[in-house]
Amino acid sequence: MSKSRTKLPRTCVGRRLEALHAALGRAHALKPGEWPERPPRTAGEPYPVALMERLRAECARCAAELGIDPAVLANRGELISVARIRPRDAEGLASAGPLMRWQAELLEPRFRRILRGGR
């Protein structure tokens, strides 16, 4: 009988794969009493729908200008997280989504006005 293995994304190579192995090693070394608390579920919790829709529309405008699919910049789940957290800068935006640095740097100037309550 063969062991079933979880497949990793194709992009999980090099430094990402090394970081994953290091994190797994640290986690494996923890005793059960040292395990972190499980975060509360957020699925199904209300979120600011109108704000998320404004962020989605701005993301779509940016993607159209770049000639790419809007989901490449930020998917629905990432936009919901951004709407809930309302980050103040690109670094906060990167961790709120979580978005990659290039996504956050493209979107932060466009999202700034929306996140601060402007139209």
C-alpha positions as CSV (number, residue, x, y, z in Angstrom):
1,M,0.0,0.0,0.0
2,S,1.4,3.4,-0.9
3,K,1.2,6.5,1.2
4,S,-1.1,9.3,0.0
5,R,0.7,12.6,-0.2
6,T,-0.7,16.0,-0.4
7,K,0.3,17.8,-3.6
8,L,1.9,21.2,-3.3
9,P,1.4,24.0,-5.8
10,R,3.9,24.1,-8.7
11,T,5.1,27.4,-7.3
12,C,6.2,25.8,-4.0
13,V,9.8,25.5,-4.9
14,G,13.1,27.0,-3.9
15,R,12.9,29.4,-0.9
16,R,9.1,28.7,-0.5
17,L,9.7,25.0,-0.2
18,E,12.6,25.5,2.2
19,A,10.5,27.8,4.3
20,L,7.6,25.3,4.3
21,H,10.0,22.5,5.4
22,A,11.5,24.8,8.1
23,A,8.0,25.6,9.4
24,L,7.0,22.0,9.4
25,G,10.1,21.1,11.4
26,R,9.4,23.8,14.0
27,A,5.8,22.6,14.3
28,H,6.8,19.0,14.6
29,A,9.1,19.9,17.5
30,L,6.3,21.5,19.5
31,K,4.7,19.6,22.4
32,P,0.8,19.5,22.3
33,G,0.7,22.1,25.2
34,E,2.7,24.5,23.0
35,W,0.4,24.3,20.0
36,P,-1.2,27.6,19.1
37,E,-4.9,28.2,19.7
38,R,-7.1,27.5,16.7
39,P,-8.3,30.8,15.3
40,P,-12.0,31.4,15.4
41,R,-13.9,30.6,12.2
42,T,-14.7,33.7,10.1
43,A,-16.7,31.9,7.4
44,G,-20.2,33.1,7.3
45,E,-19.5,36.1,9.5
46,P,-20.8,39.4,8.1
47,Y,-18.5,41.6,6.2
48,P,-18.8,45.1,4.8
49,V,-20.4,44.1,1.5
50,A,-20.6,47.6,0.0
51,L,-16.9,48.3,0.8
52,M,-15.9,44.9,-0.7
53,E,-17.8,45.7,-3.8
54,R,-16.1,49.1,-4.2
55,L,-12.7,47.3,-3.7
56,R,-13.7,44.7,-6.3
57,A,-14.7,47.4,-8.8
58,E,-11.4,49.2,-8.4
59,C,-9.5,45.9,-8.7
60,A,-11.4,45.2,-11.9
61,R,-10.5,48.7,-13.3
62,C,-6.8,48.1,-12.4
63,A,-6.8,44.6,-14.0
64,A,-8.5,46.0,-17.2
65,E,-5.7,48.6,-17.5
66,L,-3.1,45.9,-17.1
67,G,-4.9,43.5,-19.4
68,I,-5.2,40.7,-16.8
69,D,-8.0,38.9,-15.0
70,P,-9.1,40.7,-11.9
71,A,-8.7,37.5,-9.8
72,V,-5.0,37.6,-10.5
73,L,-4.8,40.9,-8.6
74,A,-7.1,39.8,-5.7
75,N,-9.8,37.1,-5.5
76,R,-13.1,37.5,-3.7
77,G,-11.8,36.0,-0.4
78,E,-8.8,38.4,-0.4
79,L,-11.1,41.4,-1.0
80,I,-13.4,40.3,1.8
81,S,-10.4,40.1,4.1
82,V,-9.2,43.5,3.1
83,A,-12.7,45.0,3.6
84,R,-12.8,43.5,7.1
85,I,-9.3,44.5,8.2
86,R,-9.1,47.9,6.4
87,P,-5.3,48.0,6.2
88,R,-3.5,51.4,6.2
89,D,-0.6,50.7,3.9
90,A,0.9,48.2,1.3
91,E,2.4,46.1,4.0
92,G,-0.9,45.8,5.9
93,L,-2.6,45.1,2.6
94,A,-0.2,42.3,1.8
95,S,-0.9,40.6,5.1
96,A,-4.6,41.4,5.1
97,G,-5.4,39.6,1.9
98,P,-3.0,37.9,2.1
99,L,-1.7,39.4,-1.1
100,M,1.7,39.1,-2.7
101,R,3.9,42.2,-2.4
102,W,3.4,43.1,-6.1
103,Q,-0.4,42.9,-5.8
104,A,-0.4,45.0,-2.6
105,E,1.9,47.6,-4.2
106,L,-0.4,47.9,-7.3
107,L,-3.6,48.0,-5.3
108,E,-2.7,50.0,-2.2
109,P,-2.7,53.5,-3.9
110,R,-6.0,52.7,-5.5
111,F,-7.6,51.2,-2.4
112,R,-6.3,53.9,0.0
113,R,-9.1,56.4,-0.7
114,I,-11.8,53.7,-0.5
115,L,-10.5,52.2,2.7
116,R,-10.4,55.6,4.4
117,G,-14.1,56.1,3.6
118,G,-13.9,58.0,0.4
119,R,-15.7,57.2,-2.8
